[in-house]
Amino acid sequence: MTIRAVDTNNGSAAANFREGDTMGGGNELFGVHGAALAIRSQRLALLASNIANAATPNYKARDIDFEKALDLATKGDAPSAATKAAMGYRVPVEASLDGNTVELNTEQTAFAENAMHYRTTLSFLQGRISTVMQALKGE
């Protein structure tokens, strides 16, 4: 998968997320997992947008380089800012006659993989919260 950098100041899906998300990389309780969850959530929204626009002429598929976004988030950027910096256009394997760069199989696979990682991160965070709740209750 090849992703080219893109200027995201044009109302992208990532723009719907607040700066300074509360589950950012600086949170001592959640550590890197809070930022990872926020970035994966934003990537899910972007991949869903790609899938929804699979038949839209001249639609350019976008994706987020998760590793780059997480690296930026752990260095102090808000997850939404890190996501914007790591977003790019997907370069298709096969050109489309209508100019659309969405390859449905690629998008569905990326969505499923990202959803699995999202759920794994969420389960870890739920375990962490459960442990803290037990400690607060004195159990």
VORODO-675385 format. One record per residue: residue number from 1; residue in one letter; x, y, z of N, C-alpha, C in turn. Coordinates in steps of 0.02 Angstrom, whole numbers. Last residue first. Example, Ala and Ser with C-alpha at 12.3 -4.5 7.8 and 13.67 -1.06 7.14 Angstrom:
@i 2	aa S	n_x 642	n_y -112	n_z 354	ca_x 684	ca_y -53	ca_z 357	c_x 645	c_y 2	c_z 394
@i 1	aa A	n_x 660	n_y -284	n_z 390	ca_x 615	ca_y -225	ca_z 390	c_x 660	c_y -165	c_z 390
//
This chain:
@i 139	aa E	n_x -531	n_y -185	n_z 2317	ca_x -538	ca_y -257	ca_z 2306	c_x -472	c_y -289	c_z 2291
@i 138	aa G	n_x -550	n_y -49	n_z 2333	ca_x -513	ca_y -86	ca_z 2384	c_x -518	c_y -161	c_z 2377
@i 137	aa K	n_x -601	n_y 31	n_z 2238	ca_x -649	ca_y -1	ca_z 2283	c_x -615	c_y -39	c_z 2338
@i 136	aa L	n_x -486	n_y 64	n_z 2170	ca_x -522	ca_y 117	ca_z 2205	c_x -572	c_y 89	c_z 2255
@i 135	aa A	n_x -454	n_y -60	n_z 2116	ca_x -408	ca_y -30	ca_z 2164	c_x -444	c_y 25	c_z 2204
@i 134	aa Q	n_x -560	n_y -76	n_z 2028	ca_x -552	ca_y -124	ca_z 2083	c_x -506	c_y -95	c_z 2136
@i 133	aa M	n_x -533	n_y 30	n_z 1940	ca_x -595	ca_y 30	ca_z 1978	c_x -590	c_y -18	c_z 2038
@i 132	aa V	n_x -412	n_y -14	n_z 1886	ca_x -412	ca_y 48	ca_z 1925	c_x -476	c_y 50	c_z 1967
@i 131	aa T	n_x -458	n_y -128	n_z 1818	ca_x -407	ca_y -135	ca_z 1870	c_x -407	c_y -73	c_z 1915
@i 130	aa S	n_x -544	n_y -69	n_z 1725	ca_x -571	ca_y -117	ca_z 1774	c_x -522	c_y -125	c_z 1833
@i 129	aa I	n_x -453	n_y 2	n_z 1648	ca_x -503	ca_y 38	ca_z 1686	c_x -533	c_y -6	c_z 1741
@i 128	aa R	n_x -383	n_y -105	n_z 1591	ca_x -347	ca_y -56	ca_z 1632	c_x -396	c_y -18	c_z 1676
@i 127	aa G	n_x -485	n_y -167	n_z 1518	ca_x -451	ca_y -203	ca_z 1572	c_x -415	c_y -156	c_z 1620
@i 126	aa Q	n_x -510	n_y -66	n_z 1427	ca_x -564	ca_y -86	ca_z 1473	c_x -535	c_y -125	c_z 1532
@i 125	aa L	n_x -388	n_y -66	n_z 1359	ca_x -407	ca_y -8	ca_z 1399	c_x -463	c_y -24	c_z 1448
@i 124	aa F	n_x -397	n_y -191	n_z 1295	ca_x -343	ca_y -177	ca_z 1341	c_x -361	c_y -119	c_z 1387
@i 123	aa S	n_x -510	n_y -169	n_z 1216	ca_x -511	ca_y -221	ca_z 1268	c_x -457	c_y -210	c_z 1319
@i 122	aa L	n_x -459	n_y -70	n_z 1129	ca_x -515	ca_y -54	ca_z 1173	c_x -519	c_y -106	c_z 1230
@i 121	aa T	n_x -363	n_y -144	n_z 1061	ca_x -342	ca_y -87	ca_z 1102	c_x -397	c_y -69	c_z 1152
@i 120	aa T	n_x -449	n_y -234	n_z 996	ca_x -397	ca_y -259	ca_z 1041	c_x -374	c_y -203	c_z 1088
@i 119	aa R	n_x -526	n_y -147	n_z 917	ca_x -558	ca_y -187	ca_z 969	c_x -508	c_y -214	c_z 1020
@i 118	aa Y	n_x -425	n_y -100	n_z 832	ca_x -463	ca_y -54	ca_z 874	c_x -494	c_y -91	c_z 932
@i 117	aa H	n_x -388	n_y -216	n_z 765	ca_x -339	ca_y -182	ca_z 809	c_x -373	c_y -133	c_z 856
@i 116	aa M	n_x -508	n_y -238	n_z 696	ca_x -482	ca_y -288	ca_z 742	c_x -432	c_y -257	c_z 791
@i 115	aa A	n_x -514	n_y -123	n_z 618	ca_x -567	ca_y -136	ca_z 667	c_x -545	c_y -187	c_z 718
@i 114	aa N	n_x -403	n_y -142	n_z 536	ca_x -403	ca_y -86	ca_z 582	c_x -456	c_y -96	c_z 636
@i 113	aa E	n_x -447	n_y -255	n_z 463	ca_x -386	ca_y -258	ca_z 504	c_x -386	c_y -203	c_z 557
@i 112	aa A	n_x -562	n_y -200	n_z 400	ca_x -567	ca_y -258	ca_z 445	c_x -507	c_y -264	c_z 491
@i 111	aa F	n_x -504	n_y -96	n_z 323	ca_x -555	ca_y -81	ca_z 374	c_x -560	c_y -138	c_z 425
@i 110	aa A	n_x -420	n_y -167	n_z 238	ca_x -391	ca_y -119	ca_z 285	c_x -440	c_y -102	c_z 340
@i 109	aa T	n_x -519	n_y -240	n_z 169	ca_x -468	ca_y -275	ca_z 207	c_x -437	c_y -228	c_z 259
@i 108	aa Q	n_x -591	n_y -136	n_z 108	ca_x -625	ca_y -180	ca_z 155	c_x -574	c_y -219	c_z 198
@i 107	aa E	n_x -490	n_y -79	n_z 26	ca_x -521	ca_y -39	ca_z 79	c_x -555	c_y -84	c_z 131
@i 106	aa T	n_x -462	n_y -185	n_z -61	ca_x -409	ca_y -156	ca_z -19	c_x -438	c_y -118	c_z 40
@i 105	aa N	n_x -587	n_y -203	n_z -122	ca_x -556	ca_y -258	ca_z -84	c_x -502	c_y -232	c_z -37
@i 104	aa L	n_x -607	n_y -75	n_z -185	ca_x -651	ca_y -99	ca_z -132	c_x -619	c_y -155	c_z -90
@i 103	aa E	n_x -510	n_y 53	n_z -213	ca_x -511	ca_y -19	ca_z -230	c_x -546	c_y -54	c_z -173
@i 102	aa V	n_x -528	n_y 215	n_z -266	ca_x -549	ca_y 167	ca_z -216	c_x -547	c_y 96	c_z -245
@i 101	aa T	n_x -504	n_y 313	n_z -358	ca_x -446	ca_y 273	ca_z -337	c_x -464	c_y 222	c_z -283
@i 100	aa N	n_x -585	n_y 365	n_z -504	ca_x -594	ca_y 345	ca_z -435	c_x -535	c_y 300	c_z -415
@i 99	aa G	n_x -582	n_y 389	n_z -640	ca_x -539	ca_y 428	ca_z -597	c_x -544	c_y 412	c_z -523
@i 98	aa D	n_x -652	n_y 303	n_z -721	ca_x -687	ca_y 363	ca_z -697	c_x -646	c_y 406	c_z -650
@i 97	aa L	n_x -564	n_y 198	n_z -746	ca_x -583	ca_y 241	ca_z -802	c_x -617	c_y 306	c_z -778
@i 96	aa S	n_x -429	n_y 171	n_z -632	ca_x -500	ca_y 167	ca_z -648	c_x -516	c_y 215	c_z -704
@i 95	aa A	n_x -279	n_y 72	n_z -618	ca_x -313	ca_y 135	ca_z -633	c_x -386	c_y 123	c_z -652
@i 94	aa E	n_x -226	n_y -28	n_z -487	ca_x -254	ca_y -27	ca_z -554	c_x -293	c_y 37	c_z -564
@i 93	aa V	n_x -178	n_y 12	n_z -366	ca_x -139	ca_y -38	ca_z -403	c_x -161	c_y -36	c_z -476
@i 92	aa P	n_x -182	n_y 186	n_z -316	ca_x -213	ca_y 123	ca_z -335	c_x -166	c_y 77	c_z -373
@i 91	aa V	n_x -125	n_y 264	n_z -175	ca_x -108	ca_y 255	ca_z -245	c_x -136	c_y 187	c_z -266
@i 90	aa R	n_x -213	n_y 367	n_z -64	ca_x -194	ca_y 299	ca_z -81	c_x -181	c_y 295	c_z -157
@i 89	aa Y	n_x -153	n_y 516	n_z 10	ca_x -195	ca_y 484	ca_z -41	c_x -168	c_y 414	c_z -55
@i 88	aa G	n_x -135	n_y 532	n_z 191	ca_x -115	ca_y 539	ca_z 121	c_x -164	c_y 506	c_z 74
@i 87	aa M	n_x -93	n_y 583	n_z 356	ca_x -142	ca_y 565	ca_z 306	c_x -116	c_y 576	c_z 236
@i 86	aa A	n_x -15	n_y 626	n_z 460	ca_x 0	ca_y 560	ca_z 432	c_x -49	c_y 538	c_z 378
@i 85	aa A	n_x -68	n_y 746	n_z 500	ca_x 0	ca_y 747	ca_z 473	c_x 18	c_y 681	c_z 439
@i 84	aa K	n_x -191	n_y 703	n_z 551	ca_x -189	ca_y 748	ca_z 493	c_x -121	c_y 746	c_z 460
@i 83	aa T	n_x -145	n_y 630	n_z 661	ca_x -181	ca_y 597	ca_z 607	c_x -180	c_y 639	c_z 544
@i 82	aa A	n_x -92	n_y 730	n_z 741	ca_x -48	ca_y 677	ca_z 716	c_x -80	c_y 641	c_z 657
@i 81	aa A	n_x -208	n_y 800	n_z 771	ca_x -155	ca_y 834	ca_z 733	c_x -107	c_y 782	c_z 703
@i 80	aa S	n_x -276	n_y 701	n_z 845	ca_x -306	ca_y 728	ca_z 784	c_x -254	c_y 764	c_z 741
@i 79	aa P	n_x -188	n_y 677	n_z 954	ca_x -203	ca_y 625	ca_z 905	c_x -233	c_y 651	c_z 841
@i 78	aa A	n_x -69	n_y 809	n_z 976	ca_x -136	ca_y 782	ca_z 990	c_x -150	c_y 729	c_z 937
@i 77	aa D	n_x 106	n_y 773	n_z 1000	ca_x 51	ca_y 800	ca_z 960	c_x -15	c_y 771	c_z 983
@i 76	aa G	n_x 202	n_y 704	n_z 1076	ca_x 169	ca_y 762	ca_z 1105	c_x 114	c_y 792	c_z 1063
@i 75	aa K	n_x 252	n_y 588	n_z 1032	ca_x 301	ca_y 642	ca_z 1039	c_x 267	c_y 707	c_z 1061
@i 74	aa T	n_x 144	n_y 510	n_z 1012	ca_x 185	ca_y 494	ca_z 1071	c_x 239	c_y 547	c_z 1082
@i 73	aa A	n_x 99	n_y 564	n_z 892	ca_x 58	ca_y 571	ca_z 952	c_x 99	c_y 558	c_z 1015
@i 72	aa L	n_x 198	n_y 523	n_z 803	ca_x 188	ca_y 595	ca_z 815	c_x 149	c_y 606	c_z 880
@i 71	aa D	n_x 177	n_y 384	n_z 811	ca_x 242	ca_y 412	ca_z 828	c_x 235	c_y 487	c_z 844
@i 70	aa L	n_x 47	n_y 377	n_z 760	ca_x 60	ca_y 358	ca_z 830	c_x 127	c_y 385	c_z 854
@i 69	aa A	n_x 70	n_y 417	n_z 628	ca_x 25	ca_y 455	ca_z 671	c_x 37	c_y 440	c_z 744
@i 68	aa K	n_x 157	n_y 315	n_z 584	ca_x 179	ca_y 385	ca_z 584	c_x 136	c_y 427	c_z 631
@i 67	aa E	n_x 72	n_y 204	n_z 597	ca_x 136	ca_y 207	ca_z 633	c_x 161	c_y 278	c_z 638
@i 66	aa F	n_x -35	n_y 235	n_z 508	ca_x -46	ca_y 228	ca_z 580	c_x 19	c_y 236	c_z 620
@i 65	aa D	n_x -66	n_y 337	n_z 388	ca_x -8	ca_y 296	ca_z 407	c_x -9	c_y 291	c_z 483
@i 64	aa I	n_x -226	n_y 336	n_z 323	ca_x -183	ca_y 363	ca_z 376	c_x -127	c_y 313	c_z 388
@i 63	aa D	n_x -294	n_y 374	n_z 161	ca_x -280	ca_y 330	ca_z 217	c_x -233	c_y 365	c_z 265
@i 62	aa R	n_x -411	n_y 400	n_z 28	ca_x -361	ca_y 423	ca_z 75	c_x -351	c_y 371	c_z 129
@i 61	aa A	n_x -459	n_y 402	n_z -143	ca_x -456	ca_y 366	ca_z -79	c_x -398	c_y 393	c_z -37
@i 60	aa K	n_x -544	n_y 520	n_z -230	ca_x -476	ca_y 497	ca_z -215	c_x -474	c_y 466	c_z -145
@i 59	aa Y	n_x -666	n_y 516	n_z -354	ca_x -652	ca_y 515	ca_z -282	c_x -583	c_y 487	c_z -272
@i 58	aa N	n_x -704	n_y 513	n_z -489	ca_x -648	ca_y 557	ca_z -469	c_x -636	c_y 561	c_z -394
@i 57	aa P	n_x -868	n_y 454	n_z -452	ca_x -817	ca_y 472	ca_z -501	c_x -767	c_y 524	c_z -473
@i 56	aa T	n_x -906	n_y 340	n_z -331	ca_x -907	ca_y 411	ca_z -345	c_x -851	c_y 428	c_z -394
@i 55	aa A	n_x -906	n_y 212	n_z -283	ca_x -935	ca_y 223	ca_z -349	c_x -938	c_y 296	c_z -369
@i 54	aa A	n_x -850	n_y 221	n_z -157	ca_x -820	ca_y 176	ca_z -206	c_x -846	c_y 187	c_z -276
@i 53	aa N	n_x -884	n_y 292	n_z -44	ca_x -874	ca_y 329	ca_z -106	c_x -843	c_y 287	c_z -161
@i 52	aa A	n_x -886	n_y 203	n_z 60	ca_x -949	ca_y 234	ca_z 41	c_x -944	c_y 270	c_z -26
@i 51	aa I	n_x -749	n_y 177	n_z 70	ca_x -794	ca_y 124	ca_z 49	c_x -860	c_y 153	c_z 24
@i 50	aa N	n_x -704	n_y 302	n_z 119	ca_x -679	ca_y 275	ca_z 56	c_x -726	c_y 223	c_z 28
@i 49	aa S	n_x -772	n_y 305	n_z 241	ca_x -786	ca_y 356	ca_z 190	c_x -762	c_y 333	c_z 121
@i 48	aa A	n_x -708	n_y 201	n_z 306	ca_x -780	ca_y 195	ca_z 292	c_x -801	c_y 246	c_z 239
@i 47	aa L	n_x -581	n_y 259	n_z 318	ca_x -590	ca_y 199	ca_z 276	c_x -663	c_y 188	c_z 258
@i 46	aa L	n_x -614	n_y 362	n_z 409	ca_x -587	ca_y 378	ca_z 343	c_x -595	c_y 319	c_z 295
@i 45	aa A	n_x -656	n_y 291	n_z 521	ca_x -701	ca_y 339	ca_z 489	c_x -678	c_y 355	c_z 418
@i 44	aa L	n_x -538	n_y 220	n_z 551	ca_x -599	ca_y 184	ca_z 534	c_x -648	c_y 230	c_z 497
@i 43	aa R	n_x -454	n_y 327	n_z 585	ca_x -439	ca_y 288	ca_z 525	c_x -501	c_y 248	c_z 503
@i 42	aa Q	n_x -512	n_y 368	n_z 704	ca_x -511	ca_y 414	ca_z 648	c_x -497	c_y 377	c_z 583
@i 41	aa S	n_x -485	n_y 253	n_z 780	ca_x -554	ca_y 275	ca_z 769	c_x -558	c_y 322	c_z 709
@i 40	aa R	n_x -346	n_y 253	n_z 782	ca_x -382	ca_y 198	ca_z 748	c_x -454	c_y 217	c_z 734
@i 39	aa I	n_x -326	n_y 368	n_z 860	ca_x -303	ca_y 366	ca_z 790	c_x -338	c_y 311	c_z 752
@i 38	aa A	n_x -382	n_y 327	n_z 982	ca_x -408	ca_y 387	ca_z 948	c_x -388	c_y 386	c_z 874
@i 37	aa L	n_x -302	n_y 216	n_z 1013	ca_x -374	ca_y 208	ca_z 1004	c_x -404	c_y 268	c_z 966
@i 36	aa A	n_x -176	n_y 277	n_z 1026	ca_x -187	ca_y 226	ca_z 975	c_x -261	c_y 217	c_z 961
@i 35	aa A	n_x -196	n_y 357	n_z 1138	ca_x -183	ca_y 388	ca_z 1074	c_x -196	c_y 339	c_z 1017
@i 34	aa G	n_x -214	n_y 253	n_z 1232	ca_x -265	ca_y 303	ca_z 1222	c_x -258	c_y 338	c_z 1155
@i 33	aa H	n_x -91	n_y 185	n_z 1226	ca_x -153	ca_y 151	ca_z 1203	c_x -211	c_y 200	c_z 1193
@i 32	aa V	n_x 12	n_y 250	n_z 1285	ca_x 8	ca_y 253	ca_z 1213	c_x -58	c_y 225	c_z 1187
@i 31	aa G	n_x -73	n_y 284	n_z 1437	ca_x -12	ca_y 281	ca_z 1399	c_x -24	c_y 288	c_z 1324
@i 30	aa F	n_x -174	n_y 287	n_z 1530	ca_x -184	ca_y 248	ca_z 1470	c_x -121	c_y 240	c_z 1427
@i 29	aa L	n_x -118	n_y 363	n_z 1637	ca_x -157	ca_y 303	ca_z 1649	c_x -161	c_y 258	c_z 1588
@i 28	aa E	n_x -54	n_y 475	n_z 1582	ca_x -15	ca_y 426	ca_z 1619	c_x -53	c_y 360	c_z 1628
@i 27	aa N	n_x -69	n_y 548	n_z 1428	ca_x -108	ca_y 523	ca_z 1484	c_x -70	c_y 466	c_z 1518
@i 26	aa G	n_x -11	n_y 592	n_z 1311	ca_x 17	ca_y 615	ca_z 1374	c_x -19	c_y 588	c_z 1435
@i 25	aa G	n_x -81	n_y 546	n_z 1198	ca_x -21	ca_y 511	ca_z 1217	c_x 7	c_y 532	c_z 1284
@i 24	aa G	n_x -260	n_y 564	n_z 1238	ca_x -198	ca_y 575	ca_z 1201	c_x -139	c_y 540	c_z 1231
@i 23	aa M	n_x -394	n_y 565	n_z 1272	ca_x -358	ca_y 502	ca_z 1276	c_x -292	c_y 506	c_z 1237
@i 22	aa T	n_x -447	n_y 689	n_z 1249	ca_x -432	ca_y 671	ca_z 1318	c_x -395	c_y 605	c_z 1324
@i 21	aa D	n_x -375	n_y 786	n_z 1118	ca_x -420	ca_y 732	ca_z 1138	c_x -399	c_y 707	c_z 1207
@i 20	aa G	n_x -323	n_y 905	n_z 1063	ca_x -316	ca_y 891	ca_z 1134	c_x -363	c_y 838	c_z 1158
@i 19	aa E	n_x -450	n_y 946	n_z 946	ca_x -380	ca_y 951	ca_z 966	c_x -377	c_y 935	c_z 1040
@i 18	aa R	n_x -580	n_y 831	n_z 899	ca_x -556	ca_y 890	ca_z 935	c_x -481	c_y 887	c_z 945
@i 17	aa F	n_x -627	n_y 778	n_z 737	ca_x -602	ca_y 761	ca_z 803	c_x -570	c_y 823	c_z 834
@i 16	aa N	n_x -659	n_y 810	n_z 609	ca_x -715	ca_y 803	ca_z 655	c_x -692	c_y 789	c_z 727
@i 15	aa A	n_x -549	n_y 802	n_z 530	ca_x -565	ca_y 868	ca_z 557	c_x -623	c_y 865	c_z 606
@i 14	aa A	n_x -545	n_y 675	n_z 477	ca_x -507	ca_y 687	ca_z 537	c_x -523	c_y 755	c_z 569
@i 13	aa A	n_x -615	n_y 691	n_z 358	ca_x -647	ca_y 655	ca_z 413	c_x -611	c_y 668	c_z 479
@i 12	aa S	n_x -581	n_y 860	n_z 299	ca_x -573	ca_y 788	ca_z 300	c_x -609	c_y 757	c_z 359
@i 11	aa G	n_x -582	n_y 996	n_z 257	ca_x -642	ca_y 964	ca_z 285	c_x -638	c_y 888	c_z 286
@i 10	aa N	n_x -455	n_y 1032	n_z 207	ca_x -514	ca_y 1038	ca_z 165	c_x -575	c_y 1001	c_z 192
@i 9	aa N	n_x -327	n_y 1018	n_z 256	ca_x -367	ca_y 1075	ca_z 280	c_x -431	c_y 1084	c_z 241
@i 8	aa T	n_x -233	n_y 922	n_z 225	ca_x -298	ca_y 901	ca_z 251	c_x -340	c_y 958	c_z 278
@i 7	aa D	n_x -130	n_y 883	n_z 96	ca_x -150	ca_y 939	ca_z 137	c_x -221	c_y 925	c_z 160
@i 6	aa V	n_x -47	n_y 724	n_z 100	ca_x -101	ca_y 767	ca_z 75	c_x -112	c_y 824	c_z 123
@i 5	aa A	n_x 70	n_y 600	n_z 43	ca_x 50	ca_y 652	ca_z 90	c_x -3	c_y 697	c_z 58
@i 4	aa R	n_x 20	n_y 440	n_z -16	ca_x 54	ca_y 504	ca_z -28	c_x 27	c_y 555	c_z 21
@i 3	aa I	n_x 47	n_y 271	n_z 10	ca_x 8	ca_y 329	ca_z 31	c_x 50	c_y 391	c_z 17
@i 2	aa T	n_x 32	n_y 107	n_z -45	ca_x 69	ca_y 169	ca_z -49	c_x 23	c_y 226	c_z -32
@i 1	aa M	n_x 42	n_y -58	n_z 0	ca_x 0	ca_y 0	ca_z 0	c_x 45	c_y 62	c_z 0
//
